[in-house]
């Protein structure tokens, strides 16, 4: 099974928030490599870097001088999303980069009456130009992440194979349910992907088993292994799929993209 086994044309534009309030779970790595794999089968992809750390922008090779207009300016209304979009070296993959100003956006957004819908409104201008918009959320459940959840059709949750995994995700699920009930009735959990899986560690197996037992089929079959090449890739400004296509991490993300597209095809054709 490869990513090319699935149809190239599925449905109208879809917006997926890649979210987990816990840091260091592989959220950004998942966003940029999933986007790269989708672009490889001629999907038009926009990544919106909503994390003040800007790791998605760095991981896609976006230089700092290309971030003068970024997601911060889009959120506060200084610039349109069209002015912020940057082409990457990957055909069909564009990014709205993050900037250091974004770290103060939580405070500034409070002043806007439509503070929960700023991103959704901004995206409306260009979302139809893409098959998928992937939002790389910050590791917190503040206004930035709420904006992403309000704008998104679905949430993809990277979940690290560690002891407190289920405890942490329960908070996120409650937040998703509140957003769904109050602001975005179409919001759904697209899937949960287990990351940093170590086959030599009994704990990884135990966590994976618990998560699958609790969430059932919503958990992807693909697990993302701990892999040194995945860790090295961002320092070269490349997704691991370009840095080392044959490594275990790259192959896992290719299989994950296949699962995501298959699920999208089945649910939203």
N, C-alpha and C positions, 0 to 999 in steps of 0.2 A: 504493500500500500504506500503510495506517495501522494504528495499534494496535488499532482497533476491528474489524479484520478477523479477529481471533483469538477463540477461545471464552472466555467469562467464567468457566467452571468447568472446571478441569483435573484436579487431583488433591488428595490430602490435603496438609497443611501441609508446606512445604519451607523449609529454612534455607540461605541462601546467604551465605558469607563474602566480602566484597569486600576483597581483600588484595593487598598488594605491600610488601615490606620497604623499598622506596625511597620517600622522601617526595616530594611535589610532582608526582605523576603523575596527579592528578585522581581519586583514590580516593574521597574524601568527596563531591566533586561528582557523581561517577557514582552513588554510593549514594543520595543524596537525590533526584536527578532521576529515576533509575530507579524509586525508590519512588513518587514523585509520579505518574509516568506510569502505573504499575500501579494506583495508587489511582484514577486517572481512569477506569479501566474496571471499577470496583467490586470490585477486589481489596482484601482486608483486609490491611494491611501494618504490620509492626512493624520499626522501625529500632532496632538496639541500638548505641549509640555507645560503642565500646570504646577510643577514642583519647583519652588524657588531655588533648589540646588542645581537645576538645569542639567541633570545627568542624561536625560534623553537627548537633549540638544548636543551635548558633548559626545555621546555615544554614536551619534549619526554624523559626526564630523563638522558640525556647525560652529564656525569660528565666532569668537566674541564680538568681532566687528560686524558680524551679520545679525546681531541681536539688539541693535539700536531700537528697533520697533519689535516688541515682543508681546507675550500673552498678557502682561501687566497692562500695557497701553490699550489692548483690546478690551479688557475687562472694565477699565475705568472710562472707556469711551473716547480716549484721545486719538485713536487710530482704528481704522476698520481692519477686519481680519485679513482682507485681501492685501493690505499694506504690510502685514506681518509675516505672511507665508514665505518660506524659504525653500528652494529646491535642494534636494540632497543629491549625492552622487548615484543614488539608486533610482533607476527609471521608474516613474510612477509614484514615488514616495516623497511627499512634501512634509514640512514641519513648521509649526508655529513655535518658535523657541521661547524659552524662559529667560528671565533676567533677574538681577538682584533686587530690582524694585518690587518684584512680586512678593517678597517677604513682608512688605508692609501693606499689601492689598487687603488682608483680612480686616484691618482697622479702617481703611478708606472705604471699603464696600459697605460698611455699616451705615454710612450716610445716604446710600441710595435706597429709594423705596422699593425698587425692583432688584434688590441685591441678590436674591436667590436665582434670578433668571438672566443675569447679565451675559453669561456664556451662551445660553440657549439663543438669545436674541442675536448675539454677534455671529454665531455659527450659521444662522439662517441664510446669511448672505452668500455663503459658498458651499454649504454642505452637499448640495445637489451635484457639485462637480466631482464628488468622490463616491466610491463604493462603500468605503468604511472610514470613519473618523475614530481614532483611538486616543483617548485622553489619559495621559500619564498623571495620576493624581498624587498629591503630596501625602506623606505618611502622617495624616491627621484627619479628623472628621470635622474640620472647620468650614468656613464659608467657601473656600476654594473647592473642596471635595463636594460640598452640597451643590454648588453650581454645576459641577460635572455630573452629579447624579440626576439633577433636574433636567439637564440637557440630553442625557444619554437614553438610548433605548434599552440598554442592558449593561450589566456589570460582570467583568471577568475578575476573579479573585485569585491572585497568587497566594499560596499558603505554604509556609516553610514547614518542613517536617521536624518539628520540635515539640517539647513537652506541653507548652501553653498554647498550642495552635488553635484548638477548639475554643478555648476560653476567649481568645482574642477575636476570632471570627464572629462569635455570637453578638458582640457589640456592633460590628459592621452590619450584620444581617438585620438587627433591630433598626439601625439607621436607615437601611434600604427600605424596610417596611414602612417606616414613618414617612419617608420621601414619597413612596408609592401611594400611600393613603392620602397625603395632603397636597402634593404638588405634581406628581408625575405618575398617573395611574397605569401607564404602559411599561413602567420600569420592571425589569426581570433580572434574575441572576443567570447570565449566559452559561457560566460554568466556574468550577473551582479547579485550579491546577496546582498540584503538589510540586514544590520546588526544593532544591538543595537536598535531594534524596540521596542518601548514602547507603548503598546496598550492604556495606560491611557493618552497618550499625543496626542493631535490633530495634532501637528506638524509632528509626525511620519507618521500618515495617509496621511497628505498633501504631504509630501516628497515622500512617496511610490507611491501615485497617479501620481505625476508629473513625476517621473522617469519612471513609466510604460507607461505613455502617450508619453513620448519622445522616449524611446528605444523599446517599444513594447515587442514582445515575447522573446527578448534576456534576459529579466529580469526573473530570476527564480521565480516560484510561492512561494517557501519556503522563509520565512523571519526568520532571527535569532533574537530572543528576547533578551532584556537585562535580564541577569540572574546571580545571585550572584555565583552560582556553577561554571559557566563558568569562572568567575574572580578568583575563589579560586584555580581551578585545576592546573595552572602552578606552583604555589608555592609548590605543591606536586610532581612536575616532571611528571605529567600525563595529557593526553588529557582528556577533560571533559567526553568523552565517557567511559573512564575507571574509572574516579573519581566518577561519579554519572550518571549511564546509564539512569536512569528514569527521570532525571530533564528535564525541558522544552528545555534547550539549547542542550542537547544531542539528544533528539528526533528531534529537528530541523535539526541538522547536519546529522542525519541518513536520513531524508527526502531529504536534499540537495544532499547527495551522490547518492541517488536513481535518482534524477533528472539529475545529471551530467552523470551518467552511461547510463541513458535512452537517453539523448541527444547525447552522444558519439556513442551509438549503432545505432541511427537513421542516424547520419551524416557520420559516418566513418566505417560502417560495411564492 
